[in-house]
């Protein structure tokens, strides 16, 4: 009886084991197929925009004063007053300093007295000439006496003219005792104090007056840009616009116009010099300031733009991750025209209204599923992407 029970049990065990082996080998991927899919990668997306885009040529330049004048004395004398404050804005004709006028006023008084004396002598000589002329007509005066009197009158007329010329010259010198501003501008540091003697040979003069409104900028561009500039000048028939930015390109300081393309190329650097003029009403441009200049040479109509962070650099050139309709990403090679003000102008590789990855690229591979973040989550992702991005 015990023997009959054991045999069926062993047989049952063998059957169950064979069934397990069959299931294992007949469905080897059943366990794998049941595994959960990898989570989608969070990204910040942007849309390819289409609008008119200005094309700039960017160079580095130095601000120079439109006019700079050293106020010098044209006569010698002692300074009796200073009539300006350092850094003050002045206008043409404003009194800056006064030289002692007394010696020059005394000369005018002396020459005036000489003039009055000679004028009195001239009146007397003319009266004598009239009398001698009458006497000569009656035969009571000799011709020699008449000619002598005419010569004396002519001599005194010349003396009166000389006296008047000396007075005019002295008045001019007296006017030089007033040191005035020749232009509208801002005065700099005073070079001489009250009580000192100033003369035309004084090295630094009284002060430097610098005109800041308008003001100029000299900047350089590569010589290869010259044909494009000339072509745009001929096409527009008006001065090209120039934007002045701070050194870090974060602040627009002023907008002006191109005034000059220099008449030669700098052979040492292979560049051209350009001069732009700015109204500088806000006073943000200052002589000697180093700034970035942007010359507007064209406007791309219906250009495609994306945030600058969309463009990535690879071994084959710039590229971007494009978000497909099924929320996977693909790499797209790009042709970039320019990157300016945080926007990249795309010549080829993207279409209008496509979705591209603006932040989170460091976690992506082609074909990966993504989820788009918005609001605060997008800001946090952008900050995290900035930390993970490799240092250039």
C-alpha positions in Angstrom: 0.0 0.0 0.0 2.8 2.4 0.8 4.6 1.7 -2.4 1.6 2.6 -4.5 1.3 6.0 -2.9 5.0 7.0 -3.4 5.0 6.3 -7.1 2.2 8.8 -8.0 3.7 11.5 -5.8 7.1 11.2 -7.5 5.4 11.2 -10.8 3.4 14.4 -9.9 6.6 16.1 -8.8 8.3 15.4 -12.1 5.3 16.7 -14.0 5.2 20.0 -12.1 9.0 20.5 -12.7 8.6 19.9 -16.4 5.8 22.4 -16.6 7.9 25.1 -14.8 10.8 24.5 -17.3 8.4 24.8 -20.2 7.1 28.1 -19.0 10.6 29.4 -18.3 11.9 28.6 -21.8 8.7 29.2 -23.8 8.3 32.8 -22.5 11.8 34.1 -21.7 10.9 37.9 -22.1 7.7 37.8 -20.1 9.5 39.2 -17.0 11.3 41.9 -19.0 8.2 43.1 -20.8 6.5 43.6 -17.5 9.3 45.9 -16.2 8.2 49.6 -15.9 9.3 52.2 -18.6 12.1 54.7 -17.6 10.7 58.1 -16.3 10.5 61.0 -18.7 13.3 63.6 -18.4 12.2 67.1 -17.3 13.2 69.9 -19.6 12.5 73.6 -20.2 11.2 74.1 -23.8 11.0 77.1 -26.1 9.2 77.8 -29.3 11.0 78.8 -32.5 9.9 82.4 -33.1 9.6 84.2 -36.5 10.0 87.9 -36.8 12.2 90.7 -38.2 15.7 90.5 -36.7 18.4 93.3 -36.9 21.8 92.2 -38.1 24.7 93.8 -36.3 28.5 94.0 -36.7 30.1 94.2 -33.3 33.4 95.9 -32.4 35.1 97.5 -29.5 35.6 101.2 -29.4 36.7 104.2 -27.3 34.6 107.3 -26.6 36.3 110.6 -27.6 35.1 114.1 -26.9 33.5 115.9 -29.9 35.7 118.9 -29.1 38.5 119.5 -26.5 40.0 122.9 -25.8 42.7 124.0 -23.5 41.9 127.4 -22.2 45.2 129.4 -22.4 46.1 133.0 -21.8 47.0 135.1 -24.9 48.6 137.8 -22.7 50.6 137.8 -19.5 49.2 138.9 -16.2 48.2 138.0 -12.7 45.0 135.9 -12.2 42.7 137.9 -9.8 39.7 135.6 -9.8 38.6 132.0 -10.8 35.0 132.0 -11.9 34.2 128.2 -12.3 34.0 125.1 -10.2 35.8 122.0 -11.3 33.4 119.6 -13.2 31.0 122.4 -13.9 29.0 122.5 -17.1 29.7 125.8 -19.0 28.6 127.5 -22.2 30.6 129.2 -24.9 31.5 132.7 -23.7 31.2 132.0 -19.9 33.8 133.7 -17.8 36.3 131.2 -16.4 39.0 133.5 -14.9 40.0 137.2 -14.8 43.5 138.5 -15.4 44.3 141.8 -13.8 43.1 144.3 -16.4 44.7 147.5 -15.0 47.9 147.6 -17.0 45.9 147.1 -20.2 43.3 149.7 -19.3 46.2 152.2 -18.6 47.5 151.6 -22.1 44.1 152.4 -23.5 44.0 155.6 -21.5 47.4 156.6 -22.7 46.6 155.9 -26.4 43.3 157.8 -26.0 45.1 160.8 -24.7 47.6 160.7 -27.6 44.6 160.5 -30.0 42.9 163.6 -28.5 46.2 165.6 -28.7 46.8 164.7 -32.3 43.2 165.4 -33.2 43.5 168.9 -31.7 46.7 169.5 -33.6 45.0 168.3 -36.8 42.1 170.7 -36.3 44.6 173.6 -35.9 46.6 172.5 -38.9 43.5 172.3 -41.1 42.5 175.8 -40.0 45.9 177.1 -41.0 45.7 175.3 -44.3 42.4 177.0 -45.0 43.8 180.4 -44.3 47.0 179.9 -46.3 44.9 178.7 -49.2 42.9 181.9 -49.2 46.1 184.0 -48.9 47.8 182.1 -51.7 44.8 182.8 -54.0 45.4 186.6 -53.3 49.2 186.3 -53.8 49.9 187.0 -50.1 51.3 183.4 -49.3 54.1 181.6 -51.0 53.4 178.2 -52.7 56.1 176.7 -50.4 54.2 177.7 -47.3 51.0 176.2 -48.6 52.7 172.9 -49.5 54.3 172.7 -46.0 50.9 173.2 -44.4 49.3 170.5 -46.5 52.1 168.1 -45.5 51.6 168.9 -41.8 47.8 168.2 -42.1 48.5 164.9 -43.8 51.1 164.0 -41.1 48.6 164.7 -38.3 45.8 162.7 -40.1 48.2 159.7 -40.2 49.0 160.2 -36.5 45.3 160.2 -35.6 44.9 156.9 -37.5 47.9 155.4 -35.7 46.6 156.4 -32.3 43.2 154.8 -33.1 44.9 151.6 -34.2 46.8 151.5 -30.9 43.6 152.0 -29.0 41.9 149.2 -30.9 44.9 146.9 -30.3 44.9 147.7 -26.6 41.2 147.0 -26.3 41.7 143.6 -27.9 44.4 142.9 -25.3 42.1 144.1 -22.6 39.5 141.6 -23.7 42.1 138.9 -23.3 42.1 139.5 -19.6 38.8 137.7 -19.6 39.5 134.0 -20.0 36.2 132.5 -21.4 35.0 129.1 -22.5 35.3 128.7 -26.2 32.7 125.9 -26.4 29.8 124.3 -24.5 31.1 121.6 -22.3 32.4 120.5 -18.9 35.5 121.9 -17.3 38.1 119.6 -15.8 40.7 120.1 -13.1 42.0 123.7 -12.6 45.7 123.9 -13.5 46.5 127.3 -11.9 45.3 129.2 -8.8 44.4 132.8 -8.0 47.4 135.1 -7.6 49.7 133.2 -10.0 51.1 134.8 -13.2 49.7 133.2 -16.4 51.1 133.7 -19.9 50.8 132.2 -23.4 53.8 129.9 -22.5 52.1 128.4 -19.4 52.2 124.7 -20.3 48.9 123.4 -19.0 46.9 126.6 -19.5 44.0 127.4 -17.1 41.7 124.3 -17.6 40.5 121.9 -20.2 36.9 122.2 -21.5 35.5 119.0 -23.0 32.4 118.9 -25.1 30.2 116.0 -24.2 27.0 116.8 -26.2 27.3 115.6 -28.8 30.1 113.0 -28.4 32.0 110.6 -30.7 33.0 107.0 -30.7 35.9 105.4 -32.7 35.7 101.6 -33.0 37.1 99.0 -35.3 35.8 96.1 -37.4 37.5 93.5 -39.5 38.3 94.7 -43.0 36.2 91.9 -44.5 33.1 93.8 -43.2 33.9 96.9 -45.4 32.0 95.7 -48.6 28.9 94.9 -46.5 29.0 98.3 -44.9 29.5 100.1 -48.2 26.7 98.1 -49.8 24.3 99.0 -47.0 25.2 102.7 -47.2 24.5 102.8 -50.9 21.2 100.9 -50.5 19.9 103.1 -47.6 21.3 106.5 -48.7 21.4 107.5 -45.1 23.7 107.1 -42.0 23.7 103.6 -40.5 22.6 103.3 -36.9 25.2 102.5 -34.2 24.3 101.2 -30.7 26.7 101.8 -27.8 26.7 99.1 -25.1 28.6 98.7 -21.8 31.6 96.4 -21.8 29.5 93.5 -20.4 26.8 94.0 -23.1 24.1 94.4 -20.4 23.2 98.1 -20.8 22.4 100.1 -23.9 24.1 103.5 -23.3 23.1 105.5 -26.3 22.1 105.2 -30.0 23.8 107.2 -32.7 24.7 107.2 -36.4 27.8 106.3 -38.3 29.7 109.4 -39.4 32.9 108.1 -41.0 34.6 105.1 -42.4 38.3 105.9 -42.2 40.0 106.2 -45.6 42.6 103.5 -45.0 42.8 99.9 -43.6 45.1 99.3 -40.6 47.7 96.9 -42.1 49.0 95.9 -38.7 45.6 94.5 -37.5 43.7 94.1 -40.8 40.8 96.2 -39.5 39.0 99.4 -40.4 38.3 102.4 -38.1 34.8 103.9 -38.0 33.6 107.0 -36.2 30.0 107.3 -34.8 28.4 110.4 -33.3 25.9 110.3 -30.4 23.7 113.1 -29.0 24.6 111.8 -25.4 21.7 113.7 -23.8 21.8 111.4 -20.8 25.6 111.8 -20.4 26.2 108.0 -20.2 29.1 108.2 -22.6 32.3 109.7 -21.3 35.6 110.4 -23.0 38.1 107.6 -22.7 35.3 105.0 -22.0 35.8 101.6 -23.5 32.5 100.2 -24.9 31.0 97.7 -27.3 29.6 99.1 -30.6 27.0 97.5 -32.7 26.7 98.7 -36.3 23.3 97.9 -37.9 23.9 96.7 -41.4 20.7 94.8 -42.3 17.4 93.5 -41.0 16.4 89.9 -41.6 12.7 89.8 -42.3 10.8 86.8 -40.9 14.0 85.5 -39.3 13.9 82.4 -37.0 15.1 83.0 -33.5 15.5 80.8 -30.4 17.0 81.6 -26.9 20.8 81.4 -27.0 20.7 78.5 -24.5 19.0 76.3 -27.2 22.2 76.3 -29.3 24.7 73.6 -28.2 28.2 73.1 -29.6 29.3 69.7 -30.8 32.1 68.2 -32.7 30.2 68.7 -36.0 29.1 72.2 -35.1 26.1 73.8 -33.4 23.0 71.7 -32.8 19.8 71.7 -30.8 17.4 69.2 -29.3 14.0 69.3 -31.0 10.9 68.0 -29.1 8.9 65.6 -31.4 5.1 65.3 -31.2 5.4 62.1 -29.2 7.5 63.9 -26.6 10.8 62.4 -27.6 13.8 64.5 -28.6 16.0 64.4 -31.6 19.2 66.2 -32.5 19.1 68.8 -35.2 22.2 70.4 -36.8 22.0 74.2 -37.0 23.4 77.0 -39.0 23.6 80.1 -36.8 23.8 83.6 -38.3 24.4 85.5 -35.0 23.8 85.4 -31.3 22.8 88.8 -29.8 20.9 89.9 -26.7 20.3 86.3 -25.7 18.7 85.4 -29.0 20.2 83.2 -31.7 19.3 83.8 -35.3 19.0 80.5 -37.2 19.7 80.3 -40.9 19.0 76.6 -41.2 18.0 73.5 -39.1 14.7 74.7 -37.5 11.2 75.6 -38.6 8.9 78.2 -37.2 6.8 77.1 -34.1 8.9 74.0 -33.5 9.5 73.1 -29.8 13.2 73.0 -28.8 15.0 72.3 -25.5 16.2 75.5 -23.8 17.4 73.9 -20.5 18.2 70.4 -19.4 20.2 69.2 -22.4 22.9 67.6 -20.3 20.5 64.8 -19.4 19.3 64.0 -22.9 20.0 61.5 -25.6 18.2 61.1 -28.9 14.9 59.3 -28.5 14.6 60.0 -24.8 11.0 60.9 -23.6 10.8 64.3 -22.0 8.3 66.3 -19.9 8.1 70.1 -20.2 8.3 72.1 -17.1 6.6 75.5 -16.5 6.7 78.3 -14.0 8.8 77.8 -10.9 9.8 74.3 -11.8 11.2 75.6 -15.1 13.2 78.2 -13.2 14.6 75.6 -10.9 15.5 73.4 -13.9 17.3 76.2 -15.6 19.3 76.9 -12.5 20.2 73.2 -12.2 21.2 73.1 -15.8 23.5 76.1 -15.3 25.3 74.2 -12.5 25.7 71.0 -14.6 26.8 72.8 -17.8 30.5 72.3 -18.5 32.7 75.3 -18.0 33.9 76.6 -21.5 
